[in-house]
Amino acid sequence: MSTTMETLAIKTENKFRTLVTKRAYKKGEVICSMPSENIVDKPTRFTVQIARDRHTHVGKLAALNHSCDPNVILDTEKMLMIARRDIEKGEELFFFYPATEWEMQAPFICMCGSANCIQVVAGARFLSLSVLETQYLSKHIRESISELANKTELHLKKIQEAK
C-alpha cells in the first residue's frame, strides 16, 4: 500500500486546477497520506481544517475540488485520503468541503450538478443536520455540531425558566 502522492496528478485547464488519479482504487482503499508539516491556526484557500483551530497546508491535495457527491474522504484523525467509492484510473478526485471545514475562508457557489447539491459552500456551520448526516464528517466538525446543539438546549431552558 503506497500512501504517497505519486499516484496523483494535477491537471490545469483554463486556469482551473483538478486532481486526478493515475490508477484505480477500490472503496475504502487509502489513496495517500495528508501532509501535516505546515500547520497554521487560520484557514486559507489552500489548507484543510484538521482540528478546531488547526489547519494544514496540503500541498498537491490543494487541487482537490469540492463535490456534494464526493469520491474521496479526508480522514483528519488518521491524516489519510480514502476512496469513498470505487474510483477509475484518470478520474478527478473530489471531497465534500464541509466535512472538514466549519467556516470557510472563501465561500463559493457550488456547481457540482449533484442531485443533493448544497448550492453554497461556506462550511458545515451553515448546513442543516439533514444535509450533514448524509456525509462523512471529521471529528472536529461532529464535536462543533454537538456543541452547537448543547448551546441551543441551554438557551431553550433559559427561555422556559424565564416564563
Secondary structure, DSSP 8 states (H G I E B T S, - for coil): ---SGGGEEEEEETTEEEEEESS-B-TT-EEEE---SSEESS--TTEEEEETTEEEE-GGGGG-EE-SS-SEEEETTTTEEEESS-B-TT-B-EE-GGGT-SS-SS-EE-----TT--SEES-GGGS-HHHHTTS---HHHHHHHHHHHHHHHHHHHHHHHH-
